[in-house]
Amino acid sequence: MDEIQSIVTQLHYRNELWAIMIPIALMALDILTGLINAWIKNEIDSAKLRKGLAKKMGEITVILIGELFVIGFCLPNVVFTGISVYLVIMELISICENLEKIGVPIPKFIKNALAVSNEKIQNGSKDDKEEDKDGSEENTSD
């Protein structure tokens, strides 16, 4: 979890608009690559598209809620940047998956970097809980 916090605090968007626009732009690219993939495979399905668009609207809602919390509760920008970075990583993984399905080769180091980042984000809180348990066990044995 310390690595994730370090990455998030080192990232500095030019301004908060970019922290909103980059994930939204990547969402649009994800939708586009998904549509191209479905078109190539002749699997375009309006129900899947509606479900995917609803998911993207939910992600945009998360971005806006994060920004409202930062402004409304005077939280540090690292909170909002963390939300943005999480969504950027999710979208990049999805875009890479779509591109691979289309036939675009994705270098292994890119896939590995995204997989490691995603794993750290998804399992970071579990590692922290295990560290807390280890720490509390050590404190009780002293």
N, C-alpha and C positions, 0 to 999 in steps of 0.2 A: 504494500500500500504506500510505503514511503516513496517508491519509484514513481508511482502514479501522481502523487502529490507534487513531486519534484518536476515532472513533465508539465503538469498543469500550471504550476507557478512560473515556469520558464517561458511558457507560451505567452506572447503578448500580441494580441490582435491590434491593428492600427487604431481601431476604435470598436465600440460595442456593435456597431452596424455590421462589421465583418464577422463577428461571432454569431450573428443571426444569419447573414447572407451565405456564408460558406456552407453550413449544413443544409440550407434550403436549396442552394445550387446543386449540391451533391444529391439531394433527394430527387431533384428534377432529372439529373443524369441517371440515377437508379431507375426511375420510372421509364426513361427513354430506352436504356439498355434492356430492361425487362420486356418492354413492348417489342423491341427489335428481335429479341430471343423468341418471344411468342409468335411473332409474325413469320420468322424463318421456319419454325416448327409447325406453323399453321394451327396454333393453339390459342389464338386470341379469344379470351372469355371475358365478357363484360362484368360478370359477377366477381371474378378475380381482380379485375381492374378496380372496381368499386371498393373492394375490400382493401386493396393496396393503397388506394387514394385515402381511404378513411384512416389507415395506419399512419400515412404521412401527415395528415391533418392532426392526428394525435401527437406526433413528434413535434410539429410546429407549435402546438399548444404547450408542450413541455418547455420548449425554448422560451415562449412568451411568459409562462409562469415563472421560470427561472429569472428572467429579466425583471419581472414585477417584484419578485422577492428581493432581488439585489437593490432595486431602487426603493421599494416600500419599507424594507426593514434595515436598510443601510448595511447590507451584508457585503463582505469583500467580493470583488470581481472574480476571485478564484472560484467561487461557487458557480457563477454563470459560465465561466470558461470551462469548468469541469463538465457541465451539462453539454456544452457545445462540442468539446473534444470527444465525449462519449458518442454523441450522434455522428460526428465526422467519421470515427472509426467504424461504427456500425454501417454507415452508408458506403464507405470505401470497401468493406468486406463484401457487401451485397453487390456493388458494381463489379468488383473483380470476379465474383461468382457468375454474374450475368455475362461478362465478357468471355469468360472461359467456356460457357455454354454456347456462345456464338462462334467460338473458335479462335479467339484472340489469346495468344499465349501470354500468361502472366508469370514474370520471373519468380522463382521459388523464394528468393529473399524477401520479396514484397509480401507474398502470401504468409511466410513465416512471421514477419514483423507484425502484420495485422493480426494473425492468430495469437501471438504472444500478448499483444496489447489487449485484445479482447479477453483472453483468459485472465489476465491480471485485473482487468476491470470487473469481470464477472465473479472472480474468486477472491478479490482483494479483501472483502469484508470477512470472508471465512478465515483467511490467514490471520487477520487482526484478532478475531475471536480466539483462535488457537493460541496466538501469542499471549493474549490476556489470560487464558486458562493456564498456560505455562507459567506466566509471571505470578499469577495468584497462587498457584501450587507451590512455587518457590518461596513466596512470602509466608505461606502457612507452615512450611516445614522449618522455617528459621526459628 
